[in-house]
Amino acid sequence: MNWPDSASPGHRFSDVDQLMLNARLRDDLEPFWDEAIHLVDRHRMSTGQENQYLASMLAWERAPVLPISRWFEPELLLPHPDLIQAEELCRRLAETLERLFQQHVTLEMTDHLSDRELCCVLLRDILPAEEKKLPTAAHPLTWHCLDMEEDPETWLRYYASHDERASWHQETGQSLPPMEPPPHPRTLPQHRSKS
């Protein structure tokens, strides 16, 4: 049975059903027992909340670890950006970002990268990365396309807020690059708000 769906917030259970589900979830988690189970505080959580937490743990434990490209059927492949024209590259990039989003993979801090550079990041770093494929949007995977520690100048120039820039300057004593709009602003797929 798929306990994570059964323990979802919108599903109504009687108290007896909740207790029976709790016992089944704990049985299913037995092979994976570790210190995370001790984070369940029965005095502060209702049985329903505990079941949601246990179902989330079970989903995590059962999720396969696969290269992100193999989360898709057929496998998500992207041609090398040097082998396709700019218009085709732009179209393939948009399709790839949308497909990743449908599997709850989102990208952040991409606007300093050209389409060609972002395709290279996808090919080199993101699509081959082995990650747990979790079944719901409750467990999104966010990929930062900029390492702020490795490249603080780009972060400070394009992404950092005034407060973050001031804190960085105070901590490091180094001069700040000017704030600039990023050279390649793009609209990434995102959840539509419900009206």
N, C-alpha and C positions, 0 to 999 in steps of 0.2 A: 504494500500500500504506500501511497505517497503522503506521508504524514505532514510535510511542510504545507501542502495545499489544505489538508484537513484542519490544520491549526492556524489557518490564515485569519486575520482580524475580522473579516466580514462573516465568518462562519459561526453560526449559533449552536452552542452545545448546552445541555443541562449540566448541573454540577456532577452528576454521576458519569456522564459522558466525558467530561473534562478529566475526572480522576482516572477513568479507564484509558483515555488517550495518554495521559501522563505516564501511566505504568508501561504502556506499549512503547512510548518514545524512550523511556529510560532503558527498557529491554533492548531496543534497537541501538541505543548508544553504548551499551555495555562493552562491545569490542573496542570502542574508541575512547574509553574512560580516561580522562586526564584531569589536570587541575582546573580546567575551564568549567567543569561541572560544578565546582565549588563556588562559582560566581552566582549560582542560583540561590537567592535569598528567599526562602519560603515565607519569611515573616514580612517581607516588603512586597512580594509579588503575589498576585492572584494566581490561581491554578491556570487560568487562561493565558496570562502573561508568561508564566513559566513554560507552558506548552509552546508558545510562539518562540521563546528563546531556545528551547530544546529542539524544536523543529528546524530552526535556523542552524543550530550546531550540526544536526544530522545531515542537512542539505550540504553543508560545508564538507563534512567528512566523506560523503558519498560522491561528491563532485569529481569528475575526472580531471587530471592535469594534462592539458594538451597545448600545442602551439596554437596561438590565437587564430592563425590562418585555417586550422582544422576544426574550428568551432562551426564551420559553415559546410553546407552540402550543395554543390561541390565546393572543394577547398577554395578559400578566398586568395586569389593570386593577382598580382599586380605586375605588369611588365616593367622592366627597368626604364626609368624616365628618359634615359638617353636614346631609347629606341622608338619613342613615339613623339608625334608633333604636339605643340603646345595646347591646341584645342582639345585633342584627344586626351592629353594628360589631365587637363582641367576637368573634363567629363568623368574620366576614370577615378580621379581623386574624389570628386563629389560623391560618386556611387559608392566608393570604398568607405568613406566617412559615414555615409548613411547606413550601410550594411553593418559597420562596426557598432553604430549607435543602436541598431535593432537588437544587437547581442549585448547591450548595456556596457559597451566600451566607449568612453568619451575621451576626447583629447582637450588639453588646456595649454595655453601659451604657445599658440602656433603662428601668431601674426607677425613674428619676426622672420619666418621662413617663407621662401617662395614656394609655389606649388611643386616645383622640381625638388627642392630641398625637403619638403614635407613628405613627398613620395619616397625619397631616400630613407628618411626616418622610419616610415612605415615598413619598407622592405628590410631594412637592416635591424631595427630594434623591436618594432611592435608586432608585426605578423609572426615572426619566429619565436616570440617570447612564450615560454610555457607557463600557463596560469590555470588556476582552477576555474572551470566553466560552471558557473552557478546558474540555476534555472530561472531566477526572477530578477526584476528590476530593483529589488530590495538589496541586492549585492552588486552594485555597479563597479566597474573597473575604470578608474580615472588615470589617464596617462599624461604626465607632465612632459611636454616637449622641450623643456628647458631645465637644466640643473642650475638652480639659483646659486649654489655654493661654487660650482665649477665656472659659471659665467655670470657673476654678479652684475657686471656692467650692462649686459643685455637686459637683465631683469630690472635693474634700476632705471634704465633708459625708457623701457617700453611698458612695464607692467606694475612696478611698485607704486603704492599710494604715497602721498606726501608724508604720512606718518611713518610708513615703512622706510622711506628714504631717510627721514630724519633719524630714526632709530639706528639704521645701518651706519650712517655718518657718525653718530655719537659712539657707537660700539667700536668702529674701526679707525676713526680719525682720518679716513681717506676722503679725498674730494669726490663729489658726486658728478656723474655725467649729466648733461641736460636731459630733461624729460622731453620725449618726442612721441608723436603718434607712430605706431608700428607701420613698417613699410608695406605689409601684405595683409590688411584687415580682411578677415573672412567670417562668414556666418556659419557656425557649426551646427549640426543637427541638435535639437534640444527638445525636451518634453513640452508639449503644449499645455498651458494652464487650462484647467476646466472652469467654464463660466457657470 
